[in-house]
Amino acid sequence: IQLTQSPSFLSASVGDRVTITCRASLGIGSYLAWYQQKPGKPPELLIYAASTLQSGVPSRFSGGGSGTEFTLTISSLQPEDFASYYCQQLQSYPLTFGGGTKVEIK
Amino acid sequence: EVHLVESGGGLVQPGGSLRLSCVGTGFDVSTSYMNWVRQAPGKGLEWVSVIYSGDNTYYADSVRGRFSVSRDSSKNTLYLQMNSLRAEDTAVYYCARRYDTTGYYVYWGQGTLVTVSP
């Protein structure tokens, strides 16, 4: 199952609302996770089961979608949110990641 | 508290072998779903392998037949044996443990760097 993320690069300002899309080549139900990764660090789980917020993650992050199209939305971008974001499908092996979206400061 | 620490990375020549280790604390490695994920320099995340109940395993097409995942319950350690290494295997390798309640990968190690170069 291939995951296509868009955009691959996003330039935004603090306070902006941003949305990242992840499209699956086959239906995966809601077996999708979103991760945030900062340079030199491992990924951190933000959202699982497509729309469930992982414990401790700020509520400005939200996920949606099912089947083949999914979104990650940050309602009001904060300075600590400038990072790379990845989707991952857990419907079937081999597990796969999207190509990533780098969010940078405008 | 769950903690994962990888080791064993380093510089290896093309065609060589390396074994990575991932020591777990705060949980039982031998009964957990454990993954290896890698990230080439400046690139995205790539899933590598999983070992789960009954020591069943799956591998990415890019490493199948060359890499082997295993675990040692007495040492609470996960391993990745990497043979016939290629330049494109150069990456930081992370181990990750699935959180059983949700089925998603909450716990990650800090990674170990493998460099394949003459």
Backbone of each chain as ProteinMPNN parsed JSONL, in Angstrom:
{"seq_chain_A": "IQLTQSPSFLSASVGDRVTITCRASLGIGSYLAWYQQKPGKPPELLIYAASTLQSGVPSRFSGGGSGTEFTLTISSLQPEDFASYYCQQLQSYPLTFGGGTKVEIK", "coords_chain_A": {"N_chain_A": [[0.853, -1.175, 0.0], [0.699, 2.082, -1.008], [1.493, 5.323, 0.204], [0.721, 8.664, -0.346], [1.801, 11.776, 0.37], [0.851, 15.19, 0.678], [1.235, 18.763, 0.927], [4.758, 18.296, 0.013], [6.372, 20.101, 1.077], [5.912, 22.911, 3.141], [5.354, 26.244, 3.776], [4.731, 28.384, 6.39], [3.147, 30.654, 8.74], [3.381, 31.534, 12.246], [0.441, 30.866, 14.005], [-1.077, 30.303, 11.791], [-3.47, 28.183, 10.114], [-2.977, 24.93, 9.155], [-3.067, 22.251, 6.8], [-2.384, 18.915, 6.077], [-2.287, 16.37, 3.665], [-2.875, 12.895, 3.173], [-2.831, 10.255, 1.02], [-3.955, 7.016, 0.3], [-3.081, 4.149, -1.624], [-4.751, 1.986, -1.653], [-7.801, 1.101, 0.044], [-7.678, 1.645, 3.525], [-9.225, 1.595, 5.723], [-9.427, 2.895, 8.903], [-6.85, 2.691, 9.689], [-4.515, 4.386, 10.294], [-1.738, 6.412, 11.13], [-0.298, 9.443, 12.386], [2.774, 11.14, 12.579], [5.098, 13.331, 14.19], [8.269, 14.684, 13.533], [11.331, 15.918, 14.645], [14.529, 17.416, 13.823], [17.184, 15.096, 14.207], [15.875, 13.585, 16.078], [13.73, 10.841, 17.159], [10.627, 9.789, 15.568], [7.488, 11.091, 16.805], [4.415, 9.97, 17.993], [1.413, 11.405, 16.999], [-1.32, 11.232, 16.222], [-3.581, 8.531, 16.129], [-5.358, 5.74, 14.701], [-6.505, 7.226, 12.702], [-7.938, 9.501, 13.671], [-7.739, 9.833, 16.405], [-6.447, 11.494, 19.135], [-3.237, 11.229, 20.402], [-2.282, 10.622, 23.782], [-1.301, 13.445, 25.64], [-0.71, 15.055, 23.498], [-1.095, 18.257, 22.038], [-4.298, 19.865, 21.665], [-4.618, 21.34, 19.385], [-3.858, 19.863, 17.265], [-5.364, 17.741, 14.899], [-6.917, 14.906, 13.364], [-8.332, 13.401, 10.429], [-10.581, 11.577, 8.227], [-10.943, 8.54, 6.239], [-10.613, 5.284, 4.752], [-9.244, 6.0, 1.835], [-8.331, 8.604, 1.913], [-6.898, 11.048, 3.957], [-6.397, 13.475, 6.556], [-4.241, 15.728, 8.3], [-4.522, 18.266, 10.558], [-3.388, 21.333, 11.791], [-4.495, 23.606, 13.963], [-3.72, 26.16, 14.808], [-0.755, 27.232, 14.175], [2.155, 26.723, 16.073], [5.375, 27.873, 17.363], [6.878, 25.599, 18.106], [5.91, 23.676, 16.438], [7.097, 23.573, 14.017], [8.433, 21.351, 11.941], [8.91, 18.003, 10.631], [6.368, 15.956, 9.18], [4.768, 12.814, 9.125], [2.707, 10.325, 7.64], [1.481, 7.013, 8.359], [0.545, 3.778, 7.383], [-1.217, 1.108, 8.881], [-2.671, -1.008, 8.079], [-1.919, -3.304, 6.656], [0.885, -5.546, 6.177], [3.665, -5.03, 3.986], [4.185, -2.471, 6.408], [3.819, 0.99, 5.691], [5.131, 4.276, 5.092], [4.201, 7.675, 4.438], [5.726, 10.082, 2.21], [6.455, 12.32, 3.642], [6.096, 15.624, 5.084], [7.489, 18.729, 5.24], [7.347, 21.318, 7.466], [7.9, 24.64, 7.475], [9.061, 27.845, 8.711], [7.554, 30.778, 7.555]], "CA_chain_A": [[0.0, 0.0, 0.0], [1.516, 3.303, -1.097], [0.928, 6.536, 0.792], [1.207, 9.88, -0.985], [1.561, 12.948, 1.188], [0.984, 16.491, 0.041], [2.414, 18.986, 0.097], [5.998, 17.776, 0.591], [6.975, 21.24, 1.775], [4.892, 23.9, 3.462], [5.868, 27.417, 4.47], [3.598, 28.991, 7.071], [3.451, 31.572, 9.837], [2.791, 31.231, 13.545], [-0.976, 31.202, 14.045], [-1.761, 29.793, 10.603], [-4.092, 26.866, 10.094], [-2.361, 24.157, 8.074], [-3.609, 20.918, 6.58], [-1.556, 17.995, 5.304], [-3.104, 15.282, 3.144], [-2.233, 11.597, 2.945], [-3.706, 9.412, 0.197], [-3.536, 5.623, 0.222], [-3.345, 3.53, -2.923], [-5.868, 1.07, -1.404], [-8.5, 1.455, 1.262], [-7.051, 1.155, 4.743], [-10.104, 1.85, 6.847], [-8.901, 3.99, 9.723], [-5.573, 2.228, 10.228], [-3.525, 5.388, 9.908], [-1.112, 7.191, 12.188], [0.48, 10.638, 12.029], [3.926, 11.379, 13.442], [5.911, 14.53, 14.066], [9.688, 14.42, 13.754], [12.245, 17.06, 14.641], [15.863, 16.959, 13.416], [17.987, 14.345, 15.154], [15.022, 12.911, 17.051], [12.821, 9.84, 16.585], [9.249, 10.268, 15.379], [6.561, 11.067, 17.942], [3.048, 9.708, 17.56], [0.464, 12.482, 17.256], [-2.687, 10.79, 15.959], [-3.715, 7.146, 15.713], [-6.702, 5.374, 14.216], [-6.885, 8.319, 11.81], [-8.493, 10.719, 14.257], [-7.629, 9.833, 17.871], [-5.285, 12.237, 19.602], [-2.394, 10.511, 21.371], [-2.2, 11.266, 25.078], [-0.266, 14.449, 25.797], [-0.562, 15.875, 22.283], [-1.989, 19.417, 22.12], [-5.576, 19.731, 20.957], [-4.597, 22.036, 18.087], [-3.673, 18.835, 16.248], [-6.513, 16.876, 14.682], [-6.835, 14.057, 12.183], [-9.614, 13.007, 9.878], [-10.588, 10.765, 7.023], [-10.987, 7.08, 6.3], [-10.526, 4.687, 3.418], [-8.033, 6.332, 1.087], [-7.925, 10.0, 2.057], [-6.733, 11.424, 5.353], [-5.829, 14.798, 6.767], [-3.737, 16.198, 9.587], [-4.706, 19.712, 10.632], [-2.905, 22.082, 12.955], [-5.45, 24.722, 13.908], [-2.999, 27.414, 14.99], [0.647, 26.779, 14.193], [3.001, 27.266, 17.125], [6.798, 27.768, 16.998], [7.389, 24.229, 18.31], [5.313, 22.777, 15.451], [7.886, 23.546, 12.784], [8.997, 20.001, 11.985], [8.426, 17.158, 9.539], [5.218, 15.145, 9.556], [4.646, 11.602, 8.319], [1.612, 9.393, 7.878], [1.86, 5.598, 8.286], [-0.599, 2.88, 7.362], [-1.038, -0.126, 9.638], [-3.697, -1.94, 7.626], [-1.317, -4.568, 6.256], [2.324, -5.547, 5.956], [4.591, -4.191, 4.755], [3.75, -1.154, 6.827], [4.446, 2.003, 4.851], [5.05, 5.678, 5.475], [4.174, 8.673, 3.402], [7.026, 10.678, 1.939], [6.748, 13.373, 4.6], [5.821, 17.047, 4.831], [8.316, 19.591, 6.09], [6.682, 22.585, 7.75], [8.919, 25.635, 7.816], [8.59, 29.191, 9.058], [7.54, 31.735, 6.445]], "C_chain_A": [[0.898, 1.237, 0.0], [0.756, 4.475, -0.501], [1.564, 7.753, 0.139], [0.81, 11.072, -0.139], [1.686, 14.2, 0.362], [0.577, 17.591, 1.007], [3.653, 18.342, 0.724], [6.716, 18.857, 1.383], [5.901, 22.299, 1.962], [5.539, 25.038, 4.242], [4.688, 28.17, 5.082], [4.067, 29.868, 8.227], [2.82, 31.096, 11.134], [1.338, 31.728, 13.545], [-1.769, 30.702, 12.851], [-2.426, 28.451, 10.875], [-3.498, 26.124, 8.9], [-2.972, 22.765, 8.01], [-2.68, 20.135, 5.664], [-2.444, 16.813, 4.907], [-2.27, 14.029, 2.919], [-3.226, 10.722, 2.191], [-3.115, 8.02, 0.076], [-3.934, 5.024, -1.115], [-4.465, 2.487, -2.854], [-6.558, 1.519, -0.129], [-7.849, 0.836, 2.487], [-7.947, 1.378, 5.965], [-9.641, 3.079, 7.6], [-7.546, 3.64, 10.318], [-4.437, 3.161, 9.796], [-3.043, 6.148, 11.133], [-0.415, 8.403, 11.587], [1.578, 10.828, 13.068], [4.502, 12.764, 13.157], [7.357, 14.135, 14.319], [10.486, 15.704, 13.656], [13.65, 16.55, 14.36], [16.611, 16.251, 14.537], [17.197, 13.586, 16.205], [14.185, 11.82, 16.383], [11.437, 10.447, 16.369], [8.457, 10.203, 16.685], [5.145, 10.904, 17.414], [2.135, 10.854, 17.975], [-0.983, 11.985, 17.265], [-2.653, 9.313, 15.611], [-5.171, 6.852, 15.382], [-7.327, 6.537, 13.451], [-7.299, 9.604, 12.508], [-8.385, 10.802, 15.777], [-6.326, 10.496, 18.294], [-4.517, 11.405, 20.637], [-2.314, 11.328, 22.656], [-1.035, 12.25, 25.14], [-0.058, 15.362, 24.598], [-1.553, 17.044, 22.35], [-3.215, 19.295, 21.224], [-5.627, 20.518, 19.652], [-4.328, 21.068, 16.931], [-4.96, 18.011, 16.128], [-6.322, 16.087, 13.389], [-8.22, 13.674, 11.715], [-9.447, 12.111, 8.676], [-10.715, 9.286, 7.306], [-10.919, 6.565, 4.87], [-9.216, 5.017, 2.738], [-7.561, 7.763, 1.274], [-7.991, 10.456, 3.504], [-6.117, 12.809, 5.431], [-5.298, 14.94, 8.179], [-3.858, 17.711, 9.552], [-4.109, 20.25, 11.928], [-3.693, 23.385, 12.938], [-4.778, 26.086, 14.037], [-1.536, 27.076, 15.218], [1.44, 27.512, 15.275], [4.468, 27.082, 16.754], [7.353, 26.355, 17.116], [6.831, 23.231, 17.289], [6.096, 22.729, 14.142], [8.761, 22.294, 12.826], [8.565, 19.281, 10.717], [7.32, 16.255, 10.063], [5.085, 13.98, 8.571], [3.351, 10.867, 8.658], [2.149, 7.965, 7.73], [0.586, 4.767, 8.27], [-0.265, 1.597, 8.109], [-2.144, -1.132, 9.292], [-3.098, -3.317, 7.312], [0.178, -4.407, 6.09], [2.61, -5.682, 4.462], [3.964, -2.869, 5.156], [4.48, -0.122, 5.976], [4.204, 3.39, 5.423], [4.816, 6.534, 4.229], [5.55, 9.317, 3.275], [7.404, 11.824, 2.861], [6.376, 14.762, 4.122], [6.657, 17.863, 5.785], [7.609, 20.929, 6.231], [7.727, 23.583, 8.236], [8.289, 26.991, 8.06], [8.659, 30.088, 7.836], [8.279, 32.999, 6.867]], "O_chain_A": [[1.738, 1.415, 0.881], [-0.456, 4.606, -0.674], [2.788, 7.866, 0.075], [-0.375, 11.347, 0.048], [2.516, 14.279, -0.544], [-0.323, 17.393, 1.824], [3.591, 17.887, 1.867], [7.553, 18.572, 2.24], [5.091, 22.552, 1.07], [6.197, 24.806, 5.256], [3.755, 28.55, 4.374], [5.228, 29.824, 8.633], [1.844, 30.346, 11.123], [1.05, 32.854, 13.14], [-2.999, 30.678, 12.889], [-2.003, 27.69, 11.745], [-3.512, 26.626, 7.776], [-3.342, 22.182, 9.029], [-2.249, 20.625, 4.621], [-3.242, 16.322, 5.705], [-1.106, 14.102, 2.524], [-4.334, 10.478, 2.668], [-1.93, 7.858, -0.214], [-4.984, 5.346, -1.669], [-5.06, 2.144, -3.877], [-5.971, 2.233, 0.684], [-7.511, -0.348, 2.493], [-7.476, 1.352, 7.101], [-9.481, 4.158, 7.028], [-7.135, 4.216, 11.325], [-3.538, 2.78, 9.046], [-3.812, 6.479, 12.035], [0.003, 8.388, 10.429], [1.348, 10.697, 14.27], [4.406, 13.288, 12.048], [7.64, 13.34, 15.216], [10.338, 16.477, 12.71], [13.947, 15.384, 14.623], [16.667, 16.735, 15.668], [17.778, 13.006, 17.123], [13.955, 11.869, 15.175], [11.119, 11.498, 16.926], [8.725, 9.369, 17.551], [4.727, 11.615, 16.501], [2.084, 11.23, 19.146], [-1.757, 12.274, 18.178], [-1.775, 8.881, 14.865], [-6.08, 7.604, 15.733], [-8.528, 6.789, 13.548], [-7.04, 10.692, 11.993], [-8.891, 11.751, 16.376], [-5.243, 10.102, 17.86], [-5.089, 10.941, 21.622], [-2.283, 12.558, 22.627], [0.083, 11.925, 24.74], [0.69, 16.336, 24.68], [-2.722, 16.845, 22.681], [-3.159, 18.689, 20.154], [-6.582, 20.378, 18.888], [-4.541, 21.406, 15.767], [-5.565, 17.635, 17.132], [-5.66, 16.537, 12.454], [-9.166, 13.626, 12.502], [-8.343, 11.907, 8.17], [-10.61, 8.836, 8.448], [-11.136, 7.306, 3.911], [-8.191, 4.398, 3.021], [-6.467, 8.1, 0.823], [-9.0, 10.276, 4.185], [-5.42, 13.259, 4.521], [-5.827, 14.356, 9.125], [-3.36, 18.362, 8.634], [-4.306, 19.691, 13.007], [-3.57, 24.177, 12.004], [-5.228, 27.059, 13.432], [-1.136, 26.684, 16.314], [1.404, 28.738, 15.379], [4.79, 26.233, 15.922], [8.2, 25.951, 16.319], [7.235, 22.068, 17.276], [5.785, 21.929, 13.26], [9.692, 22.188, 13.624], [7.934, 19.87, 9.839], [7.327, 15.842, 11.223], [5.264, 14.137, 7.363], [2.952, 10.798, 9.82], [3.154, 7.742, 7.055], [-0.34, 5.016, 9.043], [0.839, 1.066, 7.984], [-2.501, -1.988, 10.102], [-3.675, -4.352, 7.648], [0.685, -3.303, 5.891], [1.88, -6.371, 3.75], [3.293, -2.221, 4.353], [5.627, -0.336, 5.584], [3.227, 3.643, 6.128], [5.189, 6.157, 3.118], [6.422, 9.124, 4.122], [8.556, 12.258, 2.864], [6.343, 15.041, 2.924], [6.551, 17.711, 7.002], [7.31, 21.592, 5.238], [8.355, 23.388, 9.277], [7.149, 27.253, 7.674], [9.686, 30.157, 7.161], [8.389, 33.941, 6.082]]}, "seq_chain_B": "EVHLVESGGGLVQPGGSLRLSCVGTGFDVSTSYMNWVRQAPGKGLEWVSVIYSGDNTYYADSVRGRFSVSRDSSKNTLYLQMNSLRAEDTAVYYCARRYDTTGYYVYWGQGTLVTVSP", "coords_chain_B": {"N_chain_B": [[8.648, 2.605, 33.399], [8.724, 2.714, 29.883], [11.504, 2.095, 27.83], [13.79, 2.317, 25.153], [16.83, 1.332, 23.728], [19.04, 1.572, 21.18], [21.907, 0.015, 19.631], [25.089, -0.776, 18.069], [25.471, 0.211, 15.553], [27.546, 1.611, 12.894], [30.465, 2.031, 10.766], [30.632, 0.235, 7.803], [31.814, -1.877, 5.191], [30.637, -2.132, 1.768], [28.769, -5.066, 1.097], [29.358, -6.196, 3.493], [28.571, -7.176, 6.938], [26.434, -6.527, 9.773], [25.242, -6.33, 13.116], [22.515, -5.071, 14.723], [21.354, -3.991, 17.923], [18.654, -3.716, 20.247], [17.836, -2.747, 23.274], [15.341, -3.29, 25.595], [13.571, -1.747, 28.299], [11.337, -1.843, 31.066], [9.289, -3.285, 29.972], [8.292, -6.357, 28.295], [10.234, -7.548, 25.834], [10.016, -9.917, 24.411], [7.35, -10.555, 24.127], [6.17, -8.555, 22.779], [5.033, -6.542, 19.968], [7.479, -5.667, 17.814], [9.282, -3.349, 15.923], [11.564, -2.444, 13.276], [12.645, 0.557, 11.918], [13.919, 2.714, 9.439], [15.921, 5.569, 8.456], [17.266, 7.249, 5.92], [19.967, 9.568, 5.429], [18.73, 12.826, 5.468], [16.351, 12.019, 4.335], [13.046, 10.434, 4.163], [11.026, 8.391, 6.429], [11.394, 4.862, 6.543], [9.868, 1.807, 6.742], [11.144, -1.249, 8.012], [11.133, -3.902, 9.243], [9.227, -6.329, 11.173], [8.635, -8.114, 14.207], [6.565, -10.371, 15.876], [3.962, -11.945, 17.806], [4.632, -15.372, 18.483], [6.982, -15.217, 17.237], [6.721, -14.468, 14.605], [7.505, -12.922, 11.486], [7.907, -10.078, 9.311], [9.158, -8.443, 6.393], [10.434, -5.54, 4.685], [10.42, -5.224, 1.115], [12.847, -4.313, 0.181], [14.805, -5.27, 1.876], [14.381, -7.91, 2.342], [15.547, -11.216, 2.634], [18.12, -10.427, 3.054], [18.258, -9.152, 5.532], [17.593, -10.006, 8.958], [15.376, -10.393, 11.608], [15.314, -10.824, 15.129], [14.929, -11.952, 18.567], [15.929, -11.965, 22.017], [14.869, -13.283, 24.872], [16.052, -13.573, 27.35], [17.805, -11.509, 27.539], [16.22, -9.424, 27.073], [16.149, -8.169, 24.566], [16.089, -6.931, 21.247], [17.056, -7.788, 17.943], [18.689, -6.922, 14.841], [19.927, -8.476, 12.244], [22.055, -7.72, 9.701], [22.976, -8.419, 6.521], [25.03, -8.618, 3.524], [25.326, -5.863, 2.925], [24.457, -2.701, 1.461], [25.181, 0.451, -0.163], [22.851, 1.933, -0.138], [21.648, 1.144, 2.181], [22.523, 2.746, 4.138], [21.705, 4.59, 6.915], [19.874, 5.962, 9.735], [18.846, 3.74, 12.149], [15.953, 2.862, 13.76], [14.42, 1.292, 16.581], [11.138, 0.285, 17.467], [8.32, 0.018, 19.596], [5.143, -1.462, 19.787], [2.244, -0.102, 21.286], [0.146, -1.91, 23.163], [-2.529, -1.439, 23.839], [-3.62, 0.357, 22.015], [-2.568, -0.439, 19.605], [-0.723, 0.939, 18.148], [2.405, 2.606, 17.353], [4.0, 3.831, 19.856], [6.34, 3.986, 21.312], [9.699, 4.69, 20.849], [13.161, 4.183, 20.091], [16.27, 6.082, 20.27], [17.802, 5.731, 18.067], [20.349, 4.335, 15.86], [23.227, 4.864, 13.918], [23.977, 3.594, 10.771], [26.485, 3.255, 8.445], [27.283, 2.563, 5.206], [29.988, 2.144, 3.342], [32.887, 2.26, 1.178]], "CA_chain_B": [[8.671, 3.434, 32.195], [9.26, 2.03, 28.712], [12.701, 2.726, 27.274], [14.439, 1.525, 24.104], [18.157, 1.847, 23.406], [19.696, 0.861, 20.085], [23.364, 0.067, 19.534], [25.636, -1.668, 17.062], [25.724, 0.88, 14.288], [28.924, 1.969, 12.603], [30.883, 2.048, 9.369], [30.856, -1.112, 7.265], [32.025, -1.869, 3.746], [29.599, -2.809, 0.978], [28.866, -6.515, 1.151], [29.619, -6.614, 4.858], [27.467, -7.491, 7.849], [26.363, -5.781, 11.025], [24.083, -6.695, 13.921], [22.01, -4.026, 15.603], [20.639, -4.424, 19.118], [17.72, -2.759, 20.843], [17.522, -3.222, 24.608], [14.119, -2.726, 26.155], [13.334, -1.747, 29.732], [9.972, -1.479, 31.439], [8.323, -4.144, 29.29], [8.851, -7.623, 27.841], [10.493, -7.531, 24.391], [9.685, -11.198, 23.778], [5.907, -10.674, 23.897], [5.71, -7.302, 22.163], [5.246, -6.266, 18.554], [8.663, -4.832, 17.728], [9.611, -2.98, 14.549], [12.712, -1.643, 12.891], [12.353, 1.602, 10.936], [15.162, 3.411, 9.148], [15.825, 6.873, 7.82], [18.492, 7.645, 5.249], [20.284, 10.973, 5.7], [17.932, 13.813, 4.757], [15.203, 11.392, 3.68], [11.912, 10.093, 4.993], [11.037, 7.155, 7.194], [11.152, 3.627, 5.795], [9.649, 0.636, 7.573], [12.085, -2.308, 7.653], [10.718, -5.246, 9.627], [8.471, -6.505, 12.407], [8.551, -9.429, 14.825], [5.451, -10.318, 16.805], [3.649, -13.165, 18.533], [5.105, -16.59, 17.847], [8.181, -14.831, 16.478], [6.421, -14.233, 13.196], [8.242, -11.766, 10.975], [7.691, -9.539, 7.976], [10.247, -7.561, 5.972], [10.279, -4.729, 3.478], [11.0, -5.871, -0.064], [14.216, -3.83, -0.022], [15.762, -5.947, 2.758], [14.041, -9.325, 2.486], [16.611, -12.113, 2.184], [19.41, -9.915, 3.52], [18.132, -8.794, 6.941], [16.847, -10.962, 9.764], [15.048, -9.859, 12.922], [15.159, -11.84, 16.157], [14.944, -11.387, 19.903], [16.441, -12.806, 23.092], [14.082, -12.945, 26.055], [16.917, -13.529, 28.538], [18.474, -10.201, 27.54], [15.186, -8.441, 26.748], [16.796, -7.451, 23.468], [15.703, -7.144, 19.853], [18.215, -7.713, 17.064], [18.54, -6.88, 13.39], [21.126, -8.951, 11.554], [22.066, -7.139, 8.362], [24.009, -9.011, 5.663], [25.113, -8.122, 2.139], [24.942, -4.454, 3.023], [24.632, -1.858, 0.285], [25.261, 1.875, 0.146], [21.497, 2.435, 0.109], [21.228, 0.773, 3.535], [23.002, 3.789, 5.037], [20.548, 5.215, 7.548], [19.652, 5.783, 11.165], [17.909, 2.645, 12.378], [15.188, 2.98, 14.996], [13.489, 0.245, 16.971], [9.887, 0.849, 17.97], [7.444, -0.959, 20.229], [3.716, -1.171, 19.693], [1.472, 0.006, 22.524], [-0.861, -2.945, 22.912], [-3.904, -0.958, 24.034], [-4.108, 1.029, 20.808], [-2.029, -1.087, 18.41], [0.108, 1.879, 17.412], [3.796, 2.65, 17.803], [4.206, 4.981, 20.736], [7.669, 3.982, 21.914], [10.797, 4.652, 19.886], [14.502, 4.467, 20.568], [16.913, 7.278, 19.725], [18.386, 5.374, 16.777], [21.772, 4.083, 15.702], [23.576, 5.166, 12.531], [24.728, 2.63, 9.979], [27.048, 3.844, 7.235], [27.863, 1.558, 4.319], [30.869, 2.892, 2.454], [34.192, 1.612, 1.034]], "C_chain_B": [[9.339, 2.667, 31.059], [10.429, 2.825, 28.135], [13.325, 1.773, 26.272], [15.784, 2.161, 23.78], [18.789, 0.964, 22.343], [21.217, 0.998, 20.184], [23.792, -0.836, 18.387], [25.895, -1.032, 15.712], [27.203, 1.208, 14.099], [29.18, 1.964, 11.113], [31.195, 0.623, 8.922], [31.009, -1.007, 5.751], [30.857, -2.525, 3.021], [29.842, -4.308, 0.937], [29.084, -7.066, 2.545], [28.365, -6.858, 5.668], [27.578, -6.666, 9.122], [25.155, -6.297, 11.787], [23.733, -5.556, 14.853], [21.277, -4.659, 16.783], [19.724, -3.311, 19.598], [17.312, -3.343, 22.197], [16.276, -2.513, 25.129], [14.117, -2.776, 27.668], [11.906, -1.303, 29.993], [8.9, -2.297, 30.757], [9.063, -5.402, 28.806], [8.988, -7.604, 26.314], [9.938, -8.789, 23.724], [8.193, -11.377, 23.506], [5.32, -9.452, 23.195], [5.856, -7.339, 20.643], [6.401, -5.266, 18.48], [9.027, -4.608, 16.264], [11.002, -2.377, 14.456], [12.254, -0.702, 11.772], [13.658, 2.337, 10.675], [14.901, 4.723, 8.428], [17.184, 7.236, 7.23], [18.73, 9.136, 5.488], [19.472, 11.928, 4.828], [16.691, 13.275, 4.08], [14.097, 11.062, 4.68], [12.076, 8.767, 5.717], [10.715, 5.966, 6.292], [10.996, 2.474, 6.775], [10.523, -0.504, 7.071], [11.545, -3.693, 7.989], [9.906, -5.213, 10.915], [8.666, -7.932, 12.892], [7.449, -9.357, 15.858], [5.172, -11.706, 17.347], [4.043, -14.409, 17.751], [6.363, -16.381, 17.04], [7.925, -14.828, 14.973], [7.107, -12.945, 12.754], [7.745, -11.355, 9.595], [8.849, -8.59, 7.683], [9.806, -6.701, 4.79], [10.942, -5.449, 2.312], [12.48, -5.523, -0.22], [15.251, -4.564, 0.825], [15.504, -7.448, 2.876], [15.138, -10.18, 1.873], [17.991, -11.669, 2.62], [19.394, -9.605, 5.02], [17.301, -9.855, 7.665], [16.618, -10.369, 11.153], [14.84, -11.016, 13.902], [15.144, -11.171, 17.514], [15.382, -12.437, 20.908], [15.725, -12.405, 24.374], [14.959, -12.816, 27.293], [17.632, -12.191, 28.66], [17.491, -9.066, 27.275], [15.638, -7.541, 25.593], [16.26, -7.913, 22.111], [16.948, -6.988, 18.996], [17.775, -7.512, 15.612], [19.887, -7.287, 12.795], [21.054, -8.478, 10.111], [23.259, -7.706, 7.588], [23.966, -8.395, 4.277], [24.726, -6.653, 2.057], [25.325, -3.674, 1.769], [24.69, -0.394, 0.71], [23.883, 2.43, 0.511], [20.91, 1.987, 1.455], [21.716, 1.788, 4.57], [21.816, 4.565, 5.597], [20.7, 5.183, 9.058], [18.569, 4.724, 11.315], [17.28, 2.818, 13.759], [14.471, 1.67, 15.296], [12.264, 0.925, 17.597], [9.015, -0.275, 18.521], [5.993, -0.514, 20.119], [3.106, -1.1, 21.081], [0.24, -0.876, 22.355], [-2.286, -2.439, 23.005], [-4.473, -0.365, 22.748], [-3.655, 0.331, 19.528], [-1.127, -0.194, 17.582], [1.45, 2.062, 18.108], [4.091, 3.945, 18.54], [5.66, 5.117, 21.151], [8.747, 3.766, 20.864], [12.125, 4.854, 20.601], [15.056, 5.703, 19.896], [17.623, 7.005, 18.398], [19.875, 5.123, 16.838], [22.103, 4.206, 14.22], [24.415, 4.052, 11.927], [25.185, 3.319, 8.703], [27.73, 2.75, 6.432], [28.675, 2.289, 3.261], [32.205, 2.177, 2.357], [35.225, 2.203, 1.982]], "O_chain_B": [[10.386, 2.049, 31.247], [10.362, 4.044, 27.973], [13.386, 0.566, 26.506], [15.875, 3.373, 23.58], [19.042, -0.221, 22.561], [21.737, 1.964, 20.743], [22.983, -1.562, 17.808], [26.472, -1.66, 14.824], [28.003, 1.095, 15.028], [28.255, 1.902, 10.303], [31.935, -0.1, 9.59], [30.402, -0.146, 5.115], [30.166, -3.373, 3.587], [30.973, -4.764, 0.764], [29.004, -8.276, 2.756], [27.246, -6.761, 5.162], [28.647, -6.182, 9.493], [24.15, -6.664, 11.179], [24.55, -5.128, 15.669], [20.663, -5.718, 16.657], [19.986, -2.127, 19.385], [16.545, -4.304, 22.265], [16.184, -1.285, 25.1], [14.605, -3.738, 28.261], [11.339, -0.501, 29.251], [7.712, -2.031, 30.943], [10.287, -5.494, 28.896], [7.991, -7.639, 25.592], [9.445, -8.73, 22.597], [7.809, -12.258, 22.736], [4.104, -9.343, 23.042], [6.689, -8.067, 20.103], [6.314, -4.16, 19.014], [9.075, -5.548, 15.47], [11.542, -1.867, 15.437], [11.579, -1.105, 10.825], [14.431, 2.562, 11.606], [13.826, 4.956, 7.873], [18.137, 7.499, 7.963], [17.781, 9.883, 5.725], [19.518, 11.85, 3.6], [16.039, 13.996, 3.324], [14.195, 11.364, 5.87], [13.115, 8.112, 5.631], [9.873, 6.055, 5.398], [11.907, 2.198, 7.556], [10.643, -0.716, 5.864], [11.5, -4.567, 7.122], [9.895, -4.221, 11.644], [8.841, -8.85, 12.091], [7.385, -8.405, 16.636], [6.059, -12.559, 17.345], [3.829, -14.504, 16.542], [6.769, -17.242, 16.259], [8.809, -15.147, 14.178], [7.27, -12.007, 13.536], [7.235, -12.169, 8.824], [9.443, -8.01, 8.593], [8.934, -7.08, 4.008], [11.905, -6.193, 2.496], [13.27, -6.34, -0.694], [16.445, -4.497, 0.534], [16.318, -8.175, 3.446], [15.603, -9.926, 0.761], [18.939, -12.452, 2.564], [20.406, -9.777, 5.699], [16.435, -10.505, 7.079], [17.557, -9.898, 11.795], [14.266, -12.048, 13.553], [15.326, -9.957, 17.611], [15.228, -13.637, 20.684], [15.947, -11.315, 24.901], [14.649, -12.034, 28.192], [18.02, -11.786, 29.756], [17.871, -7.895, 27.253], [15.518, -6.317, 25.651], [16.02, -9.096, 21.872], [17.803, -6.15, 19.286], [16.667, -7.873, 15.215], [20.857, -6.53, 12.844], [20.109, -8.795, 9.389], [24.411, -7.49, 7.964], [22.996, -7.736, 3.903], [23.907, -6.254, 1.23], [26.338, -3.933, 1.119], [24.29, -0.049, 1.821], [23.771, 3.3, 1.375], [19.811, 2.399, 1.825], [21.361, 1.698, 5.745], [21.02, 5.127, 4.844], [21.548, 4.469, 9.594], [17.513, 4.803, 10.688], [17.97, 2.907, 14.775], [13.97, 1.009, 14.386], [12.366, 2.005, 18.179], [8.982, -1.377, 17.975], [5.664, 0.654, 20.331], [3.404, -1.924, 21.946], [-0.608, -0.613, 21.502], [-3.169, -2.955, 22.32], [-5.646, -0.554, 22.427], [-4.284, 0.488, 18.482], [-0.798, -0.525, 16.443], [1.616, 1.725, 19.28], [4.385, 4.985, 17.95], [6.16, 6.228, 21.323], [8.716, 2.802, 20.099], [12.212, 5.591, 21.583], [14.397, 6.306, 19.049], [18.002, 7.937, 17.689], [20.575, 5.612, 17.725], [21.362, 3.717, 13.368], [25.422, 3.626, 12.493], [24.38, 3.894, 7.971], [28.646, 2.089, 6.922], [28.123, 2.967, 2.394], [32.636, 1.549, 3.323], [36.377, 1.769, 1.988]]}, "name": "protein", "num_of_chains": 2, "seq": "IQLTQSPSFLSASVGDRVTITCRASLGIGSYLAWYQQKPGKPPELLIYAASTLQSGVPSRFSGGGSGTEFTLTISSLQPEDFASYYCQQLQSYPLTFGGGTKVEIKEVHLVESGGGLVQPGGSLRLSCVGTGFDVSTSYMNWVRQAPGKGLEWVSVIYSGDNTYYADSVRGRFSVSRDSSKNTLYLQMNSLRAEDTAVYYCARRYDTTGYYVYWGQGTLVTVSP"}
